[in-house]
Amino acid sequence: MIDLEWTRKRWPDRPDDFFIKPRAIADEIWHVVHQDRSAWSFNVELRPFGEAW
């Protein structure tokens, strides 16, 4: 779940680690776009820390 105003309102009782911060998503996308060509990855899965999986 992305940490936005409306998602916080919809799930007000969830802990902070239930939500992914938009900045963290942007940082990971930047990393994928600028990754070293010698260790290429195109499959990235982003999940909040608190998710059970």
MIKEBA-622788 format. One record per residue: y, z, x of N, C-alpha, C in turn; residue number from 1. Coordinates in pm, 1 decimal. Layout:
! residues N
ATOM     n.py     n.pz     n.px    ca.py    ca.pz    ca.px     c.py     c.pz     c.px  nr
ATOM        Y        Z        X        Y        Z        X        Y        Z        X NUM
...
//
This chain:
! residues 53
ATOM     n.py     n.pz     n.px    ca.py    ca.pz    ca.px     c.py     c.pz     c.px  nr
ATOM   -116.4      0.0     84.8      0.0      0.0      0.0    123.1      0.0     89.7   1
ATOM    213.5    -90.4     65.4    335.6    -98.9    145.5    434.6      6.6     96.8   2
ATOM    496.9     73.2    189.7    590.5    182.3    160.9    724.1    125.2    113.9   3
ATOM    735.5    108.4    -17.1    857.3     58.6    -80.1    901.1    158.7   -186.6   4
ATOM   1024.3    147.8   -230.6   1075.5    240.9   -331.3    989.8    240.3   -457.7   5
ATOM    953.4    121.7   -505.5    876.8    116.3   -630.4    733.1    163.7   -613.2   6
ATOM    673.4    145.5   -493.6    536.7    195.2   -474.8    536.3    347.2   -462.5   7
ATOM    639.4    403.5   -402.4    651.1    550.3   -396.1    666.2    608.9   -535.6   8
ATOM    740.5    540.5   -621.1    757.0    588.1   -758.9    626.5    577.3   -837.9   9
ATOM    550.9    473.1   -810.6    425.5    453.8   -884.6    317.8    553.0   -841.8  10
ATOM    316.1    590.0   -714.3    219.0    685.4   -662.0    291.5    802.6   -595.4  11
ATOM    362.5    882.9   -671.0    445.9    988.9   -612.4    366.2   1101.8   -546.8  12
ATOM    241.8   1119.2   -582.4    162.6   1229.6   -527.5     83.0   1192.0   -403.6  13
ATOM     91.0   1068.2   -362.0     14.5   1023.9   -244.7     82.5   1070.4   -116.2  14
ATOM      3.5   1103.2    -14.6     62.1   1145.6    114.1    123.3   1026.8    188.4  15
ATOM    204.8   1056.0    287.0    271.4    950.6    364.1    173.7    852.9    427.7  16
ATOM     57.4    901.9    472.3    -35.4    810.5    539.6   -112.1    720.2    443.2  17
ATOM    -82.3    726.9    314.1   -135.2    633.3    215.2    -60.6    499.7    221.9  18
ATOM     62.1    502.2    272.7    150.9    386.3    272.2    164.5    325.1    411.3  19
ATOM    174.3    192.1    415.4    202.7    120.8    539.8    353.4     97.1    545.5  20
ATOM    412.9    132.2    655.7    556.0    111.0    672.9    584.4    -37.7    698.0  21
ATOM    684.6    -94.2    629.9    717.5   -235.6    650.9    744.5   -268.3    798.5  22
ATOM    806.6   -177.5    870.8    835.1   -201.5   1012.5    705.2   -215.0   1092.9  23
ATOM    603.5   -136.1   1058.0    475.0   -143.9   1127.3    408.7   -279.7   1102.0  24
ATOM    422.3   -331.7    980.8    369.3   -464.1    949.2    441.2   -569.5   1033.0  25
ATOM    573.1   -561.6   1036.0    651.9   -657.5   1113.0    617.1   -651.3   1261.5  26
ATOM    599.6   -530.8   1315.5    563.4   -516.7   1456.9    430.0   -583.4   1487.7  27
ATOM    333.1   -566.9   1397.6    201.5   -627.1   1421.1    206.6   -779.1   1411.2  28
ATOM    283.6   -830.9   1317.7    299.3   -976.0   1306.7    366.1  -1030.5   1432.1  29
ATOM    467.6   -961.0   1481.6    533.3  -1003.4   1605.7    431.7  -1007.9   1719.6  30
ATOM    348.0   -905.9   1726.7    246.4   -900.3   1831.9    151.4  -1019.9   1823.9  31
ATOM    106.0  -1054.1   1704.2     13.9  -1167.4   1688.4     81.9  -1298.3   1729.4  32
ATOM    206.1  -1317.2   1688.4    277.8  -1440.5   1719.3    305.0  -1454.1   1869.3  33
ATOM    323.8  -1341.7   1938.1    359.7  -1344.5   2079.9    245.6  -1297.4   2171.4  34
ATOM    125.1  -1302.1   2124.2     13.0  -1251.7   2204.1    -15.4  -1338.3   2326.6  35
ATOM    -76.6  -1277.7   2423.7   -115.6  -1347.4   2546.7   -220.6  -1452.5   2513.1  36
ATOM   -200.1  -1572.4   2559.5   -291.7  -1682.3   2527.2   -431.0  -1662.9   2587.7  37
ATOM   -444.3  -1575.5   2687.5   -575.9  -1553.3   2748.2   -662.9  -1459.6   2663.7  38
ATOM   -603.9  -1392.8   2565.2   -678.8  -1301.9   2477.4   -629.8  -1325.6   2335.0  39
ATOM   -667.1  -1439.3   2279.2   -613.2  -1485.8   2152.5   -688.7  -1426.0   2034.0  40
ATOM   -613.8  -1380.2   1935.7   -671.4  -1329.9   1812.0   -594.4  -1388.8   1694.9  41
ATOM   -664.6  -1421.7   1588.3   -598.0  -1472.3   1468.4   -641.6  -1394.8   1345.0  42
ATOM   -726.1  -1295.6   1362.4   -777.0  -1218.3   1250.8   -732.9  -1073.4   1265.8  43
ATOM   -631.5  -1036.0   1192.0   -578.4   -900.5   1198.2   -584.6   -840.6   1058.7  44
ATOM   -634.4   -721.3   1048.6   -640.6   -650.2    921.1   -557.6   -524.0    932.7  45
ATOM   -459.1   -510.7    847.5   -371.3   -393.7    850.1   -406.1   -302.3    733.5  46
ATOM   -424.4   -176.4    764.5   -454.5    -75.7    662.0   -377.9     50.8    695.2  47
ATOM   -343.1    128.1    592.3   -278.1    255.8    620.8   -377.1    352.1    685.2  48
ATOM   -326.6    441.2    768.0   -411.0    535.6    841.7   -497.3    619.0    747.7  49
ATOM   -441.4    659.3    634.5   -511.5    749.6    544.1   -616.6    685.7    456.2  50
ATOM   -634.8    554.8    463.6   -732.4    488.1    378.3   -874.1    515.6    427.8  51
ATOM   -963.3    547.1    334.4  -1104.6    568.5    368.9  -1176.1    433.6    364.4  52
ATOM  -1226.4    386.0    477.0  -1296.2    257.8    483.2  -1401.0    255.6    588.0  53
//
